[in-house]
């Protein structure tokens, strides 16, 4: 059995770990609330832009903007949203495993795809697995603003426009609730399924003409889809970290309980031993 | 709310417009106005209630919102305007009310952009970027000073 002092040390170190994890849990909880709000305030923009794009795209059949058309696939781009820091439970590993599996299934050679990772964990994963990286961004704010990721979103959309890649997928964790997040893959480009719900749409006049509108609105739409996914991903990240930290706190508590039990046992054993020694010493004198 | 008058022909003539300015970072403004004027890529655009549905891309400029006795300004950076008879929606990648504009920051951005314009050649990507940044900064400063 470990000595009293060893057990005491372990109890102390576990309880300071517990303090840290429970503080991190609270921090993540408040960040998650903020991220959830951000994701919500983005919804009106998304809905509106989607409505306009859908009505333009479905309103006239001869809309033949390159971003609306599927072309033969020679190269695929993957935009992957991960976090910068670890300690977020399965948040990063789930998404990266899914990405890796998808790539293994779909592609035979490295010339067939490129990855655009957002976040440090994703970037390092791609480097380690030797996946081709087109561009990456690290050190994103917990509450990212649109301007911060503008560069990478336009880069991704430009890759498609310049026919560097022929389709673009988005991998991220979708925030379902504080305890559930889903790894999601969506096809970003070409935009083929804009009007899924088949809503009644209004018809518009276009100033100056449809083509010019599509040229400005479609890249903006695609970029905002990436931004939306990032906000969703951030909310999931904080939720996932919160859950991970909560279970770490719970585990630390269990461990402290166990250690306290064995500490008390050891103490009791030491006392008993001492008494036995005294008693046997006294009886030897008689 | 939209109020409406009945014209002599029996048609409904709208008197006001609901205007909302939305950006990816959340809604900036929501209100009722009598007239909206903005600068689209094709030229100045004045929108009164009852306008036919229209979509037009905007330039980096000020959007003027007129109500009965005052005019409000909003700085928009690109984006587009969607018009319906009683509703105008402006979707921009960023937009600010004059009170939200950080003039010092805009001033700094202006100086930075000017420096860059002096040091880069015209066919450089950074040159274009600096031009746009300069436009944005000037637009913000103008609007903030207008108040």
Interface residues (C-beta under 8 A of the other chain):
Chain A: X38 X41 X42 X44 X45 X48 X49 X52 X56 X145 X146 X147 X150 X202 X203 X204 X205 X206 X207 X208 X212 X213 X216 X217 X220 X224 X227 X228
Chain B: X20 X22 X23 X24 X25 X26 X27 X40 X41 X42 X45 X52 X53 X54 X55 X56 X57 X78 X79 X80 X82 X84 X89 X91 X93 X94
